[in-house]
Amino acid sequence: MAQKRQKTAQARALERAAKYICTAKWGLCPMVVEKYPCPQRCTLHTKPWQCWVAYFAAMQQAASARGNKAGSGAVS
């Protein structure tokens, strides 16, 4: 149960961060700001902060993949 609450808190924090960054970037999506290829087709209902969440998730997955390829001998 504690893990579920932690993930929910992390998801809320990520959403707030994405909204903050979107506001700081004048409402532009990461496709414009970071040259990030959007993983979904944008519509009139797409909110730019949702794209920032997808961008951060993709960055996390890439970092995790690089960490896994680096070897299991690393000490944290």
Backbone as XML, in Angstrom:
<?xml version="1.0"?>
<chain id="A" units="angstrom">
  <residue number="1" name="MET">
    <atom name="N" x="0.823" y="-1.189" z="0.000"/>
    <atom name="CA" x="0.000" y="0.000" z="0.000"/>
    <atom name="C" x="0.868" y="1.255" z="0.000"/>
  </residue>
  <residue number="2" name="ALA">
    <atom name="N" x="1.994" y="1.217" z="0.709"/>
    <atom name="CA" x="2.884" y="2.375" z="0.776"/>
    <atom name="C" x="3.482" y="2.672" z="-0.598"/>
  </residue>
  <residue number="3" name="GLN">
    <atom name="N" x="3.796" y="1.631" z="-1.366"/>
    <atom name="CA" x="4.355" y="1.839" z="-2.701"/>
    <atom name="C" x="3.341" y="2.518" z="-3.613"/>
  </residue>
  <residue number="4" name="LYS">
    <atom name="N" x="2.081" y="2.134" z="-3.504"/>
    <atom name="CA" x="1.037" y="2.733" z="-4.333"/>
    <atom name="C" x="0.891" y="4.214" z="-4.003"/>
  </residue>
  <residue number="5" name="ARG">
    <atom name="N" x="0.933" y="4.553" z="-2.708"/>
    <atom name="CA" x="0.842" y="5.955" z="-2.305"/>
    <atom name="C" x="2.047" y="6.734" z="-2.811"/>
  </residue>
  <residue number="6" name="GLN">
    <atom name="N" x="3.231" y="6.106" z="-2.763"/>
    <atom name="CA" x="4.445" y="6.773" z="-3.229"/>
    <atom name="C" x="4.363" y="7.031" z="-4.732"/>
  </residue>
  <residue number="7" name="LYS">
    <atom name="N" x="3.887" y="6.035" z="-5.497"/>
    <atom name="CA" x="3.757" y="6.218" z="-6.939"/>
    <atom name="C" x="2.733" y="7.300" z="-7.255"/>
  </residue>
  <residue number="8" name="THR">
    <atom name="N" x="1.642" y="7.336" z="-6.495"/>
    <atom name="CA" x="0.631" y="8.360" z="-6.700"/>
    <atom name="C" x="1.217" y="9.739" z="-6.395"/>
  </residue>
  <residue number="9" name="ALA">
    <atom name="N" x="1.967" y="9.847" z="-5.328"/>
    <atom name="CA" x="2.608" y="11.115" z="-4.979"/>
    <atom name="C" x="3.619" y="11.518" z="-6.052"/>
  </residue>
  <residue number="10" name="GLN">
    <atom name="N" x="4.349" y="10.556" z="-6.576"/>
    <atom name="CA" x="5.317" y="10.845" z="-7.633"/>
    <atom name="C" x="4.606" y="11.304" z="-8.905"/>
  </residue>
  <residue number="11" name="ALA">
    <atom name="N" x="3.491" y="10.663" z="-9.232"/>
    <atom name="CA" x="2.727" y="11.043" z="-10.419"/>
    <atom name="C" x="2.187" y="12.467" z="-10.272"/>
  </residue>
  <residue number="12" name="ARG">
    <atom name="N" x="1.707" y="12.810" z="-9.083"/>
    <atom name="CA" x="1.219" y="14.174" z="-8.842"/>
    <atom name="C" x="2.360" y="15.182" z="-8.950"/>
  </residue>
  <residue number="13" name="ALA">
    <atom name="N" x="3.509" y="14.828" z="-8.394"/>
    <atom name="CA" x="4.672" y="15.722" z="-8.456"/>
    <atom name="C" x="5.122" y="15.906" z="-9.902"/>
  </residue>
  <residue number="14" name="LEU">
    <atom name="N" x="5.132" y="14.835" z="-10.678"/>
    <atom name="CA" x="5.517" y="14.909" z="-12.084"/>
    <atom name="C" x="4.542" y="15.795" z="-12.850"/>
  </residue>
  <residue number="15" name="GLU">
    <atom name="N" x="3.259" y="15.638" z="-12.591"/>
    <atom name="CA" x="2.256" y="16.459" z="-13.263"/>
    <atom name="C" x="2.444" y="17.942" z="-12.919"/>
  </residue>
  <residue number="16" name="ARG">
    <atom name="N" x="2.671" y="18.235" z="-11.656"/>
    <atom name="CA" x="2.880" y="19.626" z="-11.242"/>
    <atom name="C" x="4.137" y="20.199" z="-11.892"/>
  </residue>
  <residue number="17" name="ALA">
    <atom name="N" x="5.208" y="19.409" z="-11.935"/>
    <atom name="CA" x="6.449" y="19.867" z="-12.560"/>
    <atom name="C" x="6.232" y="20.121" z="-14.051"/>
  </residue>
  <residue number="18" name="ALA">
    <atom name="N" x="5.522" y="19.215" z="-14.712"/>
    <atom name="CA" x="5.259" y="19.372" z="-16.141"/>
    <atom name="C" x="4.435" y="20.626" z="-16.402"/>
  </residue>
  <residue number="19" name="LYS">
    <atom name="N" x="3.443" y="20.888" z="-15.577"/>
    <atom name="CA" x="2.629" y="22.092" z="-15.737"/>
    <atom name="C" x="3.465" y="23.347" z="-15.504"/>
  </residue>
  <residue number="20" name="TYR">
    <atom name="N" x="4.347" y="23.301" z="-14.516"/>
    <atom name="CA" x="5.211" y="24.440" z="-14.224"/>
    <atom name="C" x="6.141" y="24.724" z="-15.409"/>
  </residue>
  <residue number="21" name="ILE">
    <atom name="N" x="6.777" y="23.685" z="-15.926"/>
    <atom name="CA" x="7.706" y="23.845" z="-17.048"/>
    <atom name="C" x="6.965" y="24.310" z="-18.288"/>
  </residue>
  <residue number="22" name="CYS">
    <atom name="N" x="5.788" y="23.765" z="-18.512"/>
    <atom name="CA" x="4.984" y="24.175" z="-19.663"/>
    <atom name="C" x="4.663" y="25.666" z="-19.572"/>
  </residue>
  <residue number="23" name="THR">
    <atom name="N" x="4.318" y="26.127" z="-18.383"/>
    <atom name="CA" x="4.035" y="27.546" z="-18.177"/>
    <atom name="C" x="5.296" y="28.376" z="-18.405"/>
  </residue>
  <residue number="24" name="ALA">
    <atom name="N" x="6.418" y="27.894" z="-17.887"/>
    <atom name="CA" x="7.684" y="28.616" z="-18.045"/>
    <atom name="C" x="8.117" y="28.688" z="-19.506"/>
  </residue>
  <residue number="25" name="LYS">
    <atom name="N" x="7.710" y="27.717" z="-20.291"/>
    <atom name="CA" x="8.069" y="27.675" z="-21.713"/>
    <atom name="C" x="6.956" y="28.258" z="-22.585"/>
  </residue>
  <residue number="26" name="TRP">
    <atom name="N" x="6.136" y="29.119" z="-22.019"/>
    <atom name="CA" x="5.059" y="29.812" z="-22.725"/>
    <atom name="C" x="4.049" y="28.872" z="-23.374"/>
  </residue>
  <residue number="27" name="GLY">
    <atom name="N" x="3.778" y="27.750" z="-22.722"/>
    <atom name="CA" x="2.774" y="26.812" z="-23.210"/>
    <atom name="C" x="3.206" y="25.946" z="-24.366"/>
  </residue>
  <residue number="28" name="LEU">
    <atom name="N" x="4.489" y="25.981" z="-24.683"/>
    <atom name="CA" x="4.978" y="25.172" z="-25.803"/>
    <atom name="C" x="5.215" y="23.735" z="-25.361"/>
  </residue>
  <residue number="29" name="CYS">
    <atom name="N" x="4.988" y="22.810" z="-26.262"/>
    <atom name="CA" x="5.219" y="21.409" z="-25.945"/>
    <atom name="C" x="6.703" y="21.083" z="-26.151"/>
  </residue>
  <residue number="30" name="PRO">
    <atom name="N" x="7.167" y="19.942" z="-25.632"/>
    <atom name="CA" x="8.582" y="19.585" z="-25.772"/>
    <atom name="C" x="9.005" y="19.350" z="-27.220"/>
  </residue>
  <residue number="31" name="MET">
    <atom name="N" x="8.047" y="19.081" z="-28.100"/>
    <atom name="CA" x="8.380" y="18.906" z="-29.503"/>
    <atom name="C" x="8.985" y="20.200" z="-30.049"/>
  </residue>
  <residue number="32" name="VAL">
    <atom name="N" x="8.476" y="21.320" z="-29.606"/>
    <atom name="CA" x="8.962" y="22.621" z="-30.059"/>
    <atom name="C" x="10.224" y="23.014" z="-29.295"/>
  </residue>
  <residue number="33" name="VAL">
    <atom name="N" x="10.210" y="22.828" z="-27.982"/>
    <atom name="CA" x="11.295" y="23.301" z="-27.128"/>
    <atom name="C" x="12.522" y="22.396" z="-27.197"/>
  </residue>
  <residue number="34" name="GLU">
    <atom name="N" x="12.311" y="21.086" z="-27.119"/>
    <atom name="CA" x="13.414" y="20.119" z="-27.035"/>
    <atom name="C" x="13.614" y="19.291" z="-28.299"/>
  </residue>
  <residue number="35" name="LYS">
    <atom name="N" x="12.850" y="19.586" z="-29.353"/>
    <atom name="CA" x="12.901" y="18.792" z="-30.594"/>
    <atom name="C" x="12.601" y="17.320" z="-30.305"/>
  </residue>
  <residue number="36" name="TYR">
    <atom name="N" x="11.663" y="17.100" z="-29.386"/>
    <atom name="CA" x="11.258" y="15.757" z="-28.962"/>
    <atom name="C" x="10.171" y="15.241" z="-29.901"/>
  </residue>
  <residue number="37" name="PRO">
    <atom name="N" x="10.352" y="14.074" z="-30.494"/>
    <atom name="CA" x="9.308" y="13.536" z="-31.381"/>
    <atom name="C" x="8.116" y="13.053" z="-30.557"/>
  </residue>
  <residue number="38" name="CYS">
    <atom name="N" x="7.006" y="13.684" z="-30.749"/>
    <atom name="CA" x="5.805" y="13.389" z="-29.969"/>
    <atom name="C" x="5.367" y="11.932" z="-30.180"/>
  </residue>
  <residue number="39" name="PRO">
    <atom name="N" x="5.111" y="11.193" z="-29.090"/>
    <atom name="CA" x="4.722" y="9.789" z="-29.224"/>
    <atom name="C" x="3.254" y="9.600" z="-29.597"/>
  </residue>
  <residue number="40" name="GLN">
    <atom name="N" x="2.494" y="10.666" z="-29.580"/>
    <atom name="CA" x="1.077" y="10.556" z="-29.904"/>
    <atom name="C" x="0.691" y="11.673" z="-30.862"/>
  </residue>
  <residue number="41" name="ARG">
    <atom name="N" x="-0.425" y="11.487" z="-31.513"/>
    <atom name="CA" x="-0.914" y="12.506" z="-32.426"/>
    <atom name="C" x="-1.619" y="13.590" z="-31.613"/>
  </residue>
  <residue number="42" name="CYS">
    <atom name="N" x="-1.238" y="14.816" z="-31.831"/>
    <atom name="CA" x="-1.841" y="15.924" z="-31.098"/>
    <atom name="C" x="-3.208" y="16.268" z="-31.691"/>
  </residue>
  <residue number="43" name="THR">
    <atom name="N" x="-4.119" y="16.612" z="-30.802"/>
    <atom name="CA" x="-5.451" y="17.045" z="-31.205"/>
    <atom name="C" x="-5.756" y="18.346" z="-30.481"/>
  </residue>
  <residue number="44" name="LEU">
    <atom name="N" x="-6.929" y="18.865" z="-30.696"/>
    <atom name="CA" x="-7.339" y="20.075" z="-29.993"/>
    <atom name="C" x="-7.471" y="19.839" z="-28.496"/>
  </residue>
  <residue number="45" name="HIS">
    <atom name="N" x="-7.620" y="18.571" z="-28.101"/>
    <atom name="CA" x="-7.796" y="18.238" z="-26.689"/>
    <atom name="C" x="-6.482" y="17.907" z="-25.985"/>
  </residue>
  <residue number="46" name="THR">
    <atom name="N" x="-5.381" y="17.869" z="-26.723"/>
    <atom name="CA" x="-4.081" y="17.582" z="-26.127"/>
    <atom name="C" x="-3.603" y="18.813" z="-25.370"/>
  </residue>
  <residue number="47" name="LYS">
    <atom name="N" x="-3.201" y="18.584" z="-24.144"/>
    <atom name="CA" x="-2.667" y="19.670" z="-23.329"/>
    <atom name="C" x="-1.144" y="19.574" z="-23.352"/>
  </residue>
  <residue number="48" name="PRO">
    <atom name="N" x="-0.445" y="20.690" z="-23.584"/>
    <atom name="CA" x="1.017" y="20.632" z="-23.684"/>
    <atom name="C" x="1.689" y="20.008" z="-22.464"/>
  </residue>
  <residue number="49" name="TRP">
    <atom name="N" x="1.148" y="20.214" z="-21.274"/>
    <atom name="CA" x="1.800" y="19.637" z="-20.094"/>
    <atom name="C" x="1.757" y="18.114" z="-20.140"/>
  </residue>
  <residue number="50" name="GLN">
    <atom name="N" x="0.763" y="17.524" z="-20.817"/>
    <atom name="CA" x="0.711" y="16.064" z="-20.945"/>
    <atom name="C" x="1.881" y="15.573" z="-21.795"/>
  </residue>
  <residue number="51" name="CYS">
    <atom name="N" x="2.269" y="16.361" z="-22.775"/>
    <atom name="CA" x="3.423" y="16.005" z="-23.607"/>
    <atom name="C" x="4.714" y="16.076" z="-22.794"/>
  </residue>
  <residue number="52" name="TRP">
    <atom name="N" x="4.785" y="17.045" z="-21.866"/>
    <atom name="CA" x="5.966" y="17.133" z="-21.006"/>
    <atom name="C" x="6.055" y="15.902" z="-20.108"/>
  </residue>
  <residue number="53" name="VAL">
    <atom name="N" x="4.930" y="15.398" z="-19.614"/>
    <atom name="CA" x="4.942" y="14.173" z="-18.803"/>
    <atom name="C" x="5.488" y="13.021" z="-19.641"/>
  </residue>
  <residue number="54" name="ALA">
    <atom name="N" x="5.020" y="12.892" z="-20.880"/>
    <atom name="CA" x="5.508" y="11.829" z="-21.770"/>
    <atom name="C" x="7.002" y="12.000" z="-22.050"/>
  </residue>
  <residue number="55" name="TYR">
    <atom name="N" x="7.442" y="13.236" z="-22.217"/>
    <atom name="CA" x="8.855" y="13.527" z="-22.456"/>
    <atom name="C" x="9.708" y="13.075" z="-21.272"/>
  </residue>
  <residue number="56" name="PHE">
    <atom name="N" x="9.277" y="13.431" z="-20.049"/>
    <atom name="CA" x="10.031" y="13.033" z="-18.862"/>
    <atom name="C" x="10.027" y="11.524" z="-18.674"/>
  </residue>
  <residue number="57" name="ALA">
    <atom name="N" x="8.904" y="10.872" z="-18.971"/>
    <atom name="CA" x="8.832" y="9.414" z="-18.856"/>
    <atom name="C" x="9.803" y="8.764" z="-19.841"/>
  </residue>
  <residue number="58" name="ALA">
    <atom name="N" x="9.881" y="9.297" z="-21.053"/>
    <atom name="CA" x="10.803" y="8.757" z="-22.058"/>
    <atom name="C" x="12.255" y="8.965" z="-21.621"/>
  </residue>
  <residue number="59" name="MET">
    <atom name="N" x="12.544" y="10.123" z="-21.016"/>
    <atom name="CA" x="13.893" y="10.370" z="-20.514"/>
    <atom name="C" x="14.253" y="9.365" z="-19.420"/>
  </residue>
  <residue number="60" name="GLN">
    <atom name="N" x="13.296" y="9.076" z="-18.533"/>
    <atom name="CA" x="13.527" y="8.122" z="-17.444"/>
    <atom name="C" x="13.779" y="6.725" z="-18.004"/>
  </residue>
  <residue number="61" name="GLN">
    <atom name="N" x="12.986" y="6.318" z="-18.986"/>
    <atom name="CA" x="13.172" y="5.002" z="-19.592"/>
    <atom name="C" x="14.531" y="4.903" z="-20.266"/>
  </residue>
  <residue number="62" name="ALA">
    <atom name="N" x="14.941" y="5.962" z="-20.948"/>
    <atom name="CA" x="16.248" y="5.953" z="-21.614"/>
    <atom name="C" x="17.370" y="5.868" z="-20.586"/>
  </residue>
  <residue number="63" name="ALA">
    <atom name="N" x="17.227" y="6.601" z="-19.490"/>
    <atom name="CA" x="18.252" y="6.573" z="-18.440"/>
    <atom name="C" x="18.311" y="5.195" z="-17.792"/>
  </residue>
  <residue number="64" name="SER">
    <atom name="N" x="17.159" y="4.588" z="-17.581"/>
    <atom name="CA" x="17.122" y="3.247" z="-16.993"/>
    <atom name="C" x="17.771" y="2.232" z="-17.932"/>
  </residue>
  <residue number="65" name="ALA">
    <atom name="N" x="17.488" y="2.363" z="-19.212"/>
    <atom name="CA" x="18.071" y="1.442" z="-20.192"/>
    <atom name="C" x="19.592" y="1.588" z="-20.233"/>
  </residue>
  <residue number="66" name="ARG">
    <atom name="N" x="20.069" y="2.833" z="-20.173"/>
    <atom name="CA" x="21.520" y="3.057" z="-20.163"/>
    <atom name="C" x="22.124" y="2.487" z="-18.896"/>
  </residue>
  <residue number="67" name="GLY">
    <atom name="N" x="21.438" y="2.629" z="-17.774"/>
    <atom name="CA" x="21.926" y="2.103" z="-16.509"/>
    <atom name="C" x="21.988" y="0.580" z="-16.512"/>
  </residue>
  <residue number="68" name="ASN">
    <atom name="N" x="20.995" y="-0.046" z="-17.116"/>
    <atom name="CA" x="20.985" y="-1.510" z="-17.203"/>
    <atom name="C" x="22.092" y="-2.018" z="-18.110"/>
  </residue>
  <residue number="69" name="LYS">
    <atom name="N" x="22.410" y="-1.264" z="-19.158"/>
    <atom name="CA" x="23.472" y="-1.682" z="-20.090"/>
    <atom name="C" x="24.848" y="-1.450" z="-19.507"/>
  </residue>
  <residue number="70" name="ALA">
    <atom name="N" x="24.946" y="-0.552" z="-18.533"/>
    <atom name="CA" x="26.239" y="-0.223" z="-17.948"/>
    <atom name="C" x="26.817" y="-1.392" z="-17.143"/>
  </residue>
  <residue number="71" name="GLY">
    <atom name="N" x="25.967" y="-2.314" z="-16.773"/>
    <atom name="CA" x="26.448" y="-3.471" z="-16.026"/>
    <atom name="C" x="25.877" y="-3.499" z="-14.629"/>
  </residue>
  <residue number="72" name="SER">
    <atom name="N" x="25.847" y="-4.657" z="-14.059"/>
    <atom name="CA" x="25.256" y="-4.807" z="-12.744"/>
    <atom name="C" x="26.296" y="-4.680" z="-11.647"/>
  </residue>
  <residue number="73" name="GLY">
    <atom name="N" x="27.529" y="-4.403" z="-11.996"/>
    <atom name="CA" x="28.587" y="-4.294" z="-10.988"/>
    <atom name="C" x="28.670" y="-2.917" z="-10.337"/>
  </residue>
  <residue number="74" name="ALA">
    <atom name="N" x="27.829" y="-1.988" z="-10.775"/>
    <atom name="CA" x="27.875" y="-0.630" z="-10.221"/>
    <atom name="C" x="27.329" y="-0.621" z="-8.806"/>
  </residue>
  <residue number="75" name="VAL">
    <atom name="N" x="27.937" y="0.187" z="-7.981"/>
    <atom name="CA" x="27.495" y="0.332" z="-6.603"/>
    <atom name="C" x="26.767" y="1.661" z="-6.475"/>
  </residue>
  <residue number="76" name="SER">
    <atom name="N" x="25.592" y="1.639" z="-5.850"/>
    <atom name="CA" x="24.806" y="2.872" z="-5.681"/>
    <atom name="C" x="25.223" y="3.596" z="-4.437"/>
  </residue>
</chain>
